[in-house]
Amino acid sequence: MLHAIMPLFIKLRWVDIIDIVLVAILLYQIYNLVKGSAAINIFVGMLLIYLLWIFVKALDMQLFSGILGKFIDVGVIMLVVLFQQEIRKFLLFIGTTEFFKKRSFAKNIFDIKLSSSPSSNTDIGPIIKACRNMAETKTGAILVITKNSSLKFYSDTGDQIDSKISSRMLENIFFKNSPLHDGAVIITENKIKAARCVLPVTERGDFPAHLGMRHRAAVGITEASDAVAIVVSEQTGEISYSKAGELKHSVTPDRLKELLEGDLS
């Protein structure tokens, strides 16, 4: 009887504990890279299929586990193709010298943010005021406001500011003689995180030809993440608003307030 019960107990070695912790850290870091982007749904789907495969294999369901196993084998190639950008981000993240500094290594590995969503307390008043003033003076601008993803990869391409949100600061950044005006401002955690940031542009073939690179970048970043983007046209002074790859034109300051309150709440 005792011999029959003994196999039910799992022998857990200290190496197994380390193995589990390392896998958990890896999955957490991958999740941080893809959260807030369209890739998160693919990531969760593949993870669920893998867990199902393990469960089916443990039950010795040979036919079903064989089908899932073949799907997972092909899925590895699919992941490389679909997650090209995210894999590049991950390798750049690991390859940065700051990642391996003594003071920041443990923080990069184990830092878990338990705070609320970055967008939940964004002060939209100064943003709306700045957009209205820049529209009146036809000052070209593009602002990206993050939600679940901090867009650290893109903010690192620009100049770090980490300043309180103010209309005067935003207008000074996009002033035509300012060295920071060429590029996007990223706003996250109720702060102007960075300016002069480089964003991905949309590759849609049906994109209106008369719209410039700022509009393409606004659509591109909202296609790749759950952020929202505001564009002020340098030619017409028109305010445009982008979310989930869609672009709204001729947005008034009052309408902009409604959109931001609805999307950032």
Secondary structure, 3 states (H helix, E strand, C coil): CHHHHHHHCCCCCHHHHHHHHHHHHHHHHHHHHHCCCCHHHHHHHHHHHHHHHHHHHHCCCHHHHHHHHHHHHHHHHHHHHHCHHHHHHHHHHHHCHHHHCHHHHHHHHHCCCCCCCCCCCCCCHHHHHHHHHHHHCCCCEEEEECCCCCCHHHHCCCEEEEEECCHHHHHHHCCCCCCCCCCEEEEECCEEEEEEECCCCCCCCCCCCCCCHHHHHHHHHHHHCCCEEEEECCCCCCEEEEECCEEECCCCHHHHHHHHHHHHC
